Amino acid sequence: MSSHEPSEAAAGVALLESVREDLAALRLPLALPGTEQTRQELRNAVAQLDDYILPRYRSLDAPLLAVVGGSTGAGKSTLVNALVGHPVTRAGAIRPTTRQPILLHHPEDSGWFEGQRVLPALGRIRGAVVDGPTPAHPAPPAPAAGAVTSLVLVADPAVPRGVALLDAPDVDSVSDDNRRLAGQLLAAADLWVFVTTANRYADAVPWRLLLDAASRDITVAVVLDRVPPAAEAEVSADLTSMLSREGLGTARMFVVPELVLDAAGMLPGPAVEPLRQWLGELARDAAGRAGIARRTLNGTLTALSQRVEGAGRAVSEQQRAAEVLSGDARQAYDDAMARILDATRDGALLRGEVLARWQDFVGTGEFFRAMEQNIGRFRDRVGAFFRGEPAPAVRVETAIETGLQAVIVDEAANAAEHTDQRWRSDPAGRQLLGTDGLAGTSAGFADAVAAEIRAWQGGLMELIRTEGQGKRTQARWLSFGINGLGAALMIVVFSMTAGLTGLEIGVAGGTAVVGQRLLEAVFGEDAVRRLARTAREDLHERCQVLLASERERFLSRLDVDGGVPPDVLAGHVAALRRLAASA
């Protein structure tokens, strides 16, 4: 800023560029209430930094940009033509009229506008003043969809040096592009010349923009156009009262009476003389111009700090919403994990096919009677058993694999269904799920579970081999019964009978005792407890990995990194307020 020391100006520019970069990078991916409005506010803030704040902060002594705006048919173009004394803009009944915004400036001010200092996203077309009733520039066609809109620059000595006039499209245009462009141009203004009529001065759309002007503390001149002489006093008083109520009591008001235009479509010069004189006085007063520029800049910086503050709140709200959705998913899969663990330690897996296959393996008659008659002769009886031809232990392993797989797959499906339902009850969750959703398990999950169970069983066999190394007296047990010992260890892992009652305790509990006594006969009591604990922990970890992969299907959609932490935005807010106070 020209009135500051170079170091202060450089620091201010660096701050504004940092704010601009962070706002452009900010993401609000979740569809929360108000999010779309905040996204638009962010886009508007970035555009205003480019179009007005940075250019004005860098050059406080640049000419004032007075944007002439208003409602459809209010007479903006006719007013601009009258101010310079000849036709330079189109005025007509066909809407929208102002297709390319026209920027009128004094020839000696050309350097301020020919480059991309202000409104850098808009192209530049050079117009020229010509004699006669035709507009003072080529008539460029309306830009095609997606084309870059251009400013038509017209250097006119009738425009006082130090002030430029920009004829904006209608703020309530039937064209969406024109409405957006009007808002963009008004946001880049140092002062507004707001044109309305005796019939439309209370319209809602213009007043929304006027209230925005009040929030920015921008200098506003209101032109009440086409006022019947008999209604001038009443309408002027009513509009003055409205302006005061809305914080615009200092706005200058100019009344243009309802008059007949001449053959060139021009108003009589005296009709706009008060407004012309006011603009001329501003142009001649360098200190006054700087004061207006400073006032508008300060107000815009304050408004920007409020937008950044709102962005910080939006980021925090996104994070909280993501935490809720993430918590729903984590809770559902944690509950599934707990149910799987219950099923693996309460004896539930010893029912049905597993119990039948184990009983086939060890025998339900002679084997149990041997234990009851003389537990001290257990080693001999088991040795005789293994030297015979027992049923294949692999049948026990297969039954355990099938039963455990069913439990894990069912609980994973329940968790997915529960999470899907919870997310669909939330607007942000519905957006993330889309139309397909994530109910049920992923493709191939059942096969992955089966493979993981077989890997666990293989690891369990390796535990037994490792434990048997160096136990020479037990070498024959390991060589003859490695699969049987493995099956016995699996039975012990699933043998906590807290969930069984009555006959089931007797059958499953007795079954577990057989496996435990067999393992103790080979390895000893302490080793069996250690083996069972290690096998149970390994199974727990494998189940956690399986469920985590399923849960990640939901969590991977929760990419809510806003790109800018809330504390960084809070720092920008404080810095912008300091900058506004010192500007």
C-alpha positions in Angstrom: 0.0 0.0 0.0 1.5 3.3 -1.1 0.9 5.1 2.2 2.8 2.4 4.2 6.5 1.7 4.6 7.7 -0.9 2.0 8.2 -3.5 4.6 4.6 -3.1 5.9 3.2 -3.2 2.4 5.2 -6.3 1.6 4.0 -8.0 4.8 0.4 -7.0 4.0 0.6 -8.4 0.4 2.2 -11.6 1.7 -0.7 -12.1 4.2 -3.3 -11.5 1.5 -1.6 -13.8 -0.9 -1.4 -16.5 1.8 -5.1 -16.0 2.6 -6.0 -16.3 -1.1 -3.9 -19.5 -1.5 -5.5 -21.1 1.5 -9.1 -20.2 0.6 -8.5 -21.5 -2.9 -7.2 -24.8 -1.5 -9.9 -25.2 1.1 -12.2 -28.2 0.6 -15.6 -28.9 2.2 -16.5 -32.3 0.9 -19.4 -33.2 3.2 -22.9 -32.1 2.2 -23.8 -30.4 5.5 -26.5 -27.8 5.8 -25.1 -24.5 4.6 -22.0 -26.1 3.0 -22.9 -25.1 -0.6 -23.4 -21.5 0.5 -20.0 -21.5 2.3 -18.4 -22.9 -0.8 -19.8 -20.1 -2.9 -18.6 -17.6 -0.2 -15.1 -19.0 -0.6 -15.2 -18.7 -4.4 -16.4 -15.1 -4.0 -13.7 -14.3 -1.5 -11.0 -15.7 -3.8 -12.4 -13.7 -6.7 -12.6 -10.5 -4.6 -9.0 -10.9 -3.5 -7.9 -11.2 -7.1 -10.3 -8.5 -8.5 -10.1 -5.8 -5.8 -8.4 -6.4 -2.5 -4.9 -7.2 -3.7 -4.9 -4.6 -6.5 -6.2 -1.9 -4.2 -3.9 -2.8 -1.4 -0.9 -2.6 -3.7 -2.0 0.8 -5.2 -4.1 3.0 -3.0 -3.5 5.9 -5.3 -5.0 4.2 -8.4 -8.2 5.8 -9.8 -11.4 4.9 -8.1 -13.6 2.4 -9.8 -17.2 3.5 -9.7 -19.5 0.6 -10.7 -22.9 1.6 -12.1 -25.3 -1.1 -11.2 -29.0 -1.7 -10.7 -32.0 -3.6 -11.7 -33.2 -4.5 -15.2 -34.4 -1.5 -17.1 -33.4 1.0 -14.4 -31.6 3.2 -16.9 -27.9 2.5 -16.0 -26.6 2.7 -19.6 -28.7 5.8 -20.3 -27.3 7.4 -17.1 -23.7 6.6 -18.1 -24.2 8.1 -21.6 -25.6 11.2 -20.0 -22.7 11.6 -17.6 -20.1 11.7 -20.5 -22.5 13.7 -22.8 -22.6 11.2 -25.7 -23.6 7.6 -26.4 -21.0 5.1 -25.2 -23.2 2.2 -24.0 -26.2 0.4 -25.4 -29.6 1.2 -24.0 -32.7 -0.6 -25.3 -35.8 -2.6 -24.6 -34.2 -6.0 -25.5 -32.8 -7.7 -22.4 -30.2 -8.3 -21.3 -28.8 -5.1 -22.8 -25.3 -4.8 -21.2 -23.6 -7.9 -22.8 -20.0 -6.8 -22.3 -19.2 -4.5 -19.4 -17.8 -1.1 -20.5 -15.2 0.7 -18.5 -14.9 4.4 -19.2 -11.8 6.2 -18.0 -9.8 9.3 -18.7 -7.1 8.7 -21.4 -4.3 9.5 -18.9 -5.6 6.7 -16.6 -5.3 4.1 -19.3 -2.3 2.4 -17.8 -4.2 1.5 -14.7 -6.7 -0.6 -16.6 -5.1 -1.9 -19.8 -3.2 -4.5 -17.9 -4.6 -7.2 -15.6 -4.2 -5.1 -12.4 -7.9 -5.2 -11.5 -10.4 -8.0 -12.6 -7.5 -10.1 -14.0 -9.8 -12.9 -15.1 -11.6 -10.7 -17.6 -10.1 -10.0 -21.0 -9.6 -6.6 -22.5 -11.1 -5.0 -25.6 -10.1 -1.5 -26.6 -13.0 0.7 -27.7 -12.9 4.2 -29.0 -15.1 7.3 -28.8 -16.7 8.2 -32.2 -19.0 11.0 -33.3 -22.6 10.4 -33.8 -25.4 8.4 -32.1 -23.7 5.0 -32.3 -22.0 3.5 -29.3 -18.4 4.4 -28.8 -16.9 0.9 -29.3 -17.3 -2.1 -31.5 -20.4 -4.2 -30.8 -18.9 -7.5 -29.7 -21.3 -10.4 -29.6 -22.4 -11.9 -26.4 -19.7 -14.3 -25.2 -20.3 -18.0 -26.0 -20.9 -20.3 -23.1 -17.6 -20.9 -21.3 -15.8 -18.0 -23.1 -13.8 -15.4 -21.2 -15.8 -12.2 -20.6 -14.0 -9.1 -21.5 -14.0 -5.5 -20.4 -14.5 -3.0 -23.1 -12.1 -0.2 -22.3 -13.1 3.2 -23.6 -10.7 6.2 -23.0 -12.9 9.3 -22.9 -11.8 12.8 -21.9 -15.3 13.5 -20.6 -14.5 11.1 -17.7 -12.7 13.0 -15.0 -9.2 11.8 -14.2 -9.0 9.8 -11.1 -12.4 8.1 -11.4 -13.4 5.3 -13.8 -17.0 4.3 -14.6 -17.9 0.7 -15.1 -21.4 -0.1 -16.6 -22.3 -3.5 -15.1 -25.0 -6.0 -16.2 -28.4 -6.1 -14.5 -28.2 -7.5 -11.0 -31.5 -9.3 -11.6 -30.8 -10.2 -15.2 -32.5 -13.2 -16.8 -29.0 -14.4 -17.7 -27.3 -16.3 -14.9 -23.9 -15.3 -16.4 -24.9 -11.7 -16.3 -26.0 -11.8 -12.7 -22.8 -13.5 -11.7 -20.8 -10.9 -13.6 -22.7 -8.1 -12.0 -21.9 -9.4 -8.6 -18.3 -9.8 -9.5 -18.0 -6.3 -10.8 -19.8 -4.8 -7.8 -17.4 -6.7 -5.4 -14.5 -5.0 -7.2 -15.9 -1.5 -6.8 -14.4 1.3 -4.7 -17.8 3.0 -4.8 -21.3 2.1 -6.1 -23.5 4.2 -8.2 -26.7 2.3 -7.7 -29.5 3.0 -10.1 -33.2 2.2 -9.4 -36.5 3.7 -10.3 -39.5 5.1 -8.6 -41.4 1.8 -9.3 -38.7 -0.6 -8.2 -36.6 0.9 -5.5 -37.9 -1.6 -2.9 -37.1 -4.7 -4.9 -35.4 -7.5 -2.9 -32.5 -8.4 -5.2 -30.9 -4.9 -5.3 -31.4 -4.5 -1.5 -29.4 -7.7 -0.9 -26.5 -6.1 -2.7 -27.0 -2.8 -0.9 -26.9 -4.6 2.4 -23.6 -6.3 1.3 -22.4 -2.8 0.5 -23.3 -1.7 4.1 -21.3 -4.6 5.5 -18.3 -3.5 3.5 -18.7 0.1 4.5 -18.5 1.0 0.8 -19.4 4.5 -0.4 -22.7 4.4 -2.2 -24.5 6.9 -4.4 -28.1 6.0 -5.1 -29.7 7.3 -8.3 -33.5 7.4 -8.2 -34.4 7.4 -11.8 -37.5 8.2 -13.8 -39.3 9.8 -10.9 -42.6 11.6 -11.8 -42.4 15.1 -10.4 -45.6 14.7 -8.4 -44.1 11.6 -6.6 -40.6 12.9 -6.0 -41.0 14.1 -2.4 -42.8 11.0 -1.2 -40.6 8.5 -3.0 -37.4 10.3 -2.0 -38.4 10.4 1.6 -39.4 6.7 1.7 -36.1 5.6 0.1 -34.1 7.8 2.4 -35.8 6.2 5.4 -35.1 2.7 4.0 -31.4 3.5 3.5 -31.1 4.8 7.0 -32.7 1.7 8.5 -30.3 -0.5 6.7 -27.1 1.3 7.7 -26.8 3.3 4.5 -27.8 6.7 5.9 -24.7 8.3 4.6 -25.4 7.3 1.0 -25.7 10.2 -1.4 -29.0 10.2 -3.3 -29.6 11.8 -6.7 -33.0 12.1 -8.3 -33.4 12.0 -12.1 -36.9 13.1 -13.1 -39.0 11.2 -15.7 -37.9 12.9 -19.0 -38.3 12.3 -22.7 -35.0 11.1 -24.4 -33.7 12.9 -27.5 -33.2 11.2 -30.9 -29.9 9.8 -29.8 -31.5 8.3 -26.7 -29.9 10.8 -24.4 -31.1 12.5 -21.3 -30.8 16.2 -21.1 -27.5 17.1 -19.5 -28.9 19.1 -16.5 -30.8 16.0 -15.4 -27.6 14.3 -14.2 -25.5 17.5 -13.5 -25.6 17.0 -9.6 -24.2 13.5 -10.0 -21.6 14.6 -12.6 -20.4 17.4 -10.2 -20.1 15.0 -7.3 -18.0 12.6 -9.3 -15.9 15.5 -10.5 -15.3 16.7 -7.0 -14.1 13.3 -6.0 -11.8 13.1 -9.0 -10.2 16.5 -8.1 -9.7 15.7 -4.4 -6.8 13.2 -4.2 -7.0 13.0 -0.4 -10.8 12.4 -0.7 -10.3 9.7 -3.3 -7.7 8.0 -1.1 -10.1 8.2 1.9 -12.9 6.5 -0.1 -10.5 3.8 -1.3 -9.1 3.3 2.2 -12.6 3.1 3.7 -13.8 0.6 1.2 -10.7 -1.5 1.5 -10.9 -1.5 5.3 -14.5 -2.6 5.1 -13.7 -5.3 2.6 -10.9 -6.6 4.7 -13.2 -6.8 7.7 -15.8 -8.6 5.6 -13.1 -11.0 4.3 -12.1 -11.8 7.9 -15.7 -12.7 8.6 -15.7 -15.0 5.6 -12.5 -16.7 6.7 -13.9 -17.0 10.2 -17.0 -18.7 8.7 -14.8 -21.0 6.6 -13.0 -22.0 9.8 -16.3 -22.9 11.4 -17.3 -24.9 8.3 -14.1 -26.9 8.5 -14.6 -27.6 12.1 -18.2 -28.7 11.4 -16.9 -31.0 8.6 -14.5 -32.6 11.0 -17.1 -33.1 13.7 -19.5 -34.6 11.1 -16.7 -36.9 9.9 -16.0 -38.0 13.4 -19.6 -38.9 14.0 -19.7 -41.0 10.7 -16.4 -42.5 11.5 -17.5 -43.3 15.0 -20.6 -45.0 13.7 -18.5 -47.3 11.4 -15.9 -48.0 14.1 -18.5 -48.8 16.7 -20.3 -51.2 14.4 -17.2 -53.1 13.5 -15.9 -53.0 17.1 -19.2 -54.6 18.2 -18.8 -57.2 15.4 -15.3 -58.0 16.7 -16.7 -58.4 20.2 -19.4 -60.8 19.1 -16.8 -62.8 17.1 -14.6 -63.0 20.2 -17.5 -64.1 22.3 -18.3 -66.8 19.8 -14.6 -68.0 19.9 -14.3 -68.3 23.7 -17.7 -69.2 25.1 -17.9 -72.7 23.6 -20.4 -71.7 21.0 -18.2 -73.1 18.2 -18.1 -76.5 19.9 -21.7 -77.1 18.9 -22.9 -78.9 15.9 -20.4 -80.1 13.2 -17.2 -79.2 15.2 -18.4 -81.2 18.2 -19.4 -84.1 16.0 -16.1 -84.2 14.2 -14.1 -83.9 17.4 -16.0 -86.7 19.0 -15.5 -88.8 15.9 -11.8 -88.1 16.3 -11.3 -89.0 19.9 -14.2 -91.4 20.3 -17.0 -90.7 22.7 -17.0 -94.0 24.6 -13.7 -95.7 25.5 -11.7 -92.6 25.5 -13.9 -90.8 28.1 -14.2 -94.0 30.2 -10.4 -94.3 30.3 -10.1 -90.7 31.6 -12.8 -91.4 34.3 -11.3 -94.7 35.5 -7.6 -93.7 35.8 -6.4 -90.3 34.7 -2.9 -91.3 35.6 -2.9 -93.9 32.8 -3.9 -91.1 30.3 -0.6 -91.0 28.5 -0.6 -94.7 27.8 -4.2 -94.7 26.5 -3.6 -91.7 24.2 -0.4 -93.3 23.0 -2.3 -96.5 22.1 -5.0 -94.4 20.5 -2.5 -92.6 18.2 -0.8 -95.8 17.3 -4.1 -97.0 16.0 -6.0 -95.4 13.1 -8.0 -92.4 14.3 -10.4 -90.5 12.1 -8.5 -87.7 10.2 -7.9 -84.7 12.3 -8.3 -82.6 9.2 -12.0 -83.1 9.5 -12.0 -81.2 12.8 -9.9 -78.4 11.2 -12.3 -78.2 8.3 -15.3 -78.0 10.6 -13.7 -75.3 12.7 -12.8 -73.4 9.5 -16.4 -73.6 8.2 -18.0 -72.6 11.5 -15.6 -69.8 12.3 -15.9 -68.4 8.7 -19.6 -68.3 9.0 -19.4 -66.3 12.3 -16.9 -63.8 10.9 -18.7 -63.3 7.6 -22.1 -62.9 9.3 -20.8 -60.4 11.8 -19.0 -58.4 9.1 -22.2 -58.3 7.1 -24.2 -57.1 10.2 -21.6 -54.4 10.8 -21.8 -53.2 7.2 -25.6 -53.2 7.3 -25.7 -51.2 10.5 -23.1 -48.7 9.3 -24.9 -48.2 6.0 -28.2 -47.6 7.8 -26.6 -45.1 10.2 -24.9 -43.2 7.4 -28.1 -43.1 5.3 -29.8 -41.3 8.2 -27.3 -38.5 7.9 -27.2 -36.1 4.8 -23.5 -36.2 4.6 -23.4 -40.0 4.9 -26.0 -40.4 2.2 -23.9 -38.2 -0.1 -20.8 -40.4 0.6 -22.7 -43.7 0.0 -24.3 -42.6 -3.2 -27.0 -44.8 -4.7 -25.2 -48.2 -4.4 -24.3 -48.1 -0.7 -22.0 -50.5 1.1 -24.4 -52.9 2.8 -23.1 -56.5 3.0 -19.5 -57.6 2.7 -17.1 -56.9 -0.1 -16.6 -59.3 -3.0 -14.2 -62.0 -2.1 -14.4 -61.4 1.7 -15.6 -64.9 2.5 -12.7 -66.4 0.6 -10.3 -64.0 2.4 -11.8 -65.1 5.7 -11.3 -68.8 4.9 -7.7 -68.2 3.8 -7.0 -66.3 7.0 -8.5 -69.1 9.2 -6.3 -71.7 7.4 -3.3 -69.4 7.9 -4.2 -69.3 11.6 -4.5 -73.0 11.8 -1.1 -73.4 10.0 0.4 -71.0 12.6 -1.1 -73.0 15.4 0.5 -76.2 14.0 3.8 -74.3 13.9 3.4 -73.4 17.5 3.0 -77.1 18.4 6.1 -78.0 16.4 8.1 -75.3 18.1 6.9 -76.2 21.5 7.8 -79.9 20.9 11.4 -79.2 19.8 13.9 -80.6 22.3 11.3 -82.7 24.1 12.9 -86.0 23.1 10.5 -88.0 25.3 7.6 -86.6 23.4 9.0 -87.0 19.9 6.8 -89.9 19.0 3.7 -87.8 20.1 4.6 -85.1 17.6 5.5 -87.4 14.8 2.3 -89.4 15.1 -0.1 -86.8 16.2 0.8 -83.3 15.0 -2.6 -82.7 13.4 -4.4 -84.3 16.4 -2.5 -82.1 18.8 -3.4 -79.1 16.6 -7.1 -80.0 16.6 -6.9 -80.4 20.4 -5.4 -77.0 20.8 -8.1 -75.4 18.7 -10.7 -77.1 20.9 -9.0 -75.7 24.0 -9.0 -72.2 22.4 -12.8 -72.4 22.0 -13.5 -74.1 25.3 -14.4 -71.4 27.7 -18.0 -72.5 28.5 -19.5 -69.2 29.8 -22.1 -69.3 27.1 -23.1 -72.9 27.5 -25.6 -74.4 29.9 -27.0 -77.7 30.9 -26.2 -80.6 28.6 -24.1 -78.5 26.4 -21.7 -77.8 29.3 -21.4 -81.5 29.9 -20.7 -82.4 26.3 -18.7 -79.5 25.2 -17.0 -79.1 28.5 -16.0 -82.7 28.6 -14.8 -82.4 25.0 -12.6 -79.6 26.0 -11.2 -81.5 29.0 -10.1 -84.3 26.6 -8.2 -81.8 24.4 -6.7 -80.1 27.4 -5.6 -83.3 29.1 -4.1 -84.6 25.9 -2.0 -81.4 25.4 -1.0 -81.3 29.1 0.2 -84.9 28.8 2.5 -83.8 26.0 3.6 -80.3 27.0 2.7 -79.7 30.6 0.0 -77.4 32.1 1.9 -74.1 31.8 2.8 -74.7 28.2 -0.8 -75.5 27.3 -2.0 -72.2 28.8 0.7 -70.3 26.9 -0.1 -72.1 23.7 -3.8 -71.4 24.0 -3.3 -67.8 24.9 -0.9 -67.3 21.9 -3.3 -69.0 19.5 -6.2 -66.9 20.8 -4.3 -63.7 20.4 -3.2 -64.6 16.9 -6.8 -65.3 15.9 -8.0 -62.1 17.5 -5.4 -60.1 15.5 -6.3 -61.8 12.2 -10.0 -61.1 12.8 -9.2 -57.5 13.5 -7.3 -57.2 10.2 -10.2 -58.8 8.3 -12.8 -56.4 9.9 -10.5 -53.4 9.5 -10.4 -54.1 5.7 -14.2 -54.1 5.6 -14.5 -51.0 7.7 -12.1 -49.2 5.5 -14.6 -49.3 2.7 -16.6 -46.8 4.7 -13.7 -44.8 6.2 -12.0 -44.4 2.8 -14.9 -42.3 1.7 -14.4 -40.0 4.7 -11.7 -38.0 3.0 -12.5 -34.7 4.8 -9.1 -33.2 5.0 -10.1 -29.6 4.3 -6.6 -28.8 3.1 -6.3 -25.9 5.7 -6.5 -26.6 9.4 -8.9 -24.4 11.4 -6.1 -22.9 13.5 -4.5 -21.6 10.4 -7.7 -20.0 9.3 -8.1 -18.5 12.8 -4.7 -17.0 12.5 -5.7 -15.4 9.2 -8.8 -13.9 10.8 -6.7 -12.2 13.5 -4.1 -11.0 11.0 -6.8 -9.6 8.6 -8.4 -7.7 11.4 -5.1 -6.2 12.4 -4.5 -5.3 8.7 -7.9 -3.7 8.4 -7.3 -1.6 11.5 -3.9 -0.4 10.2 -4.8 0.1 6.5 
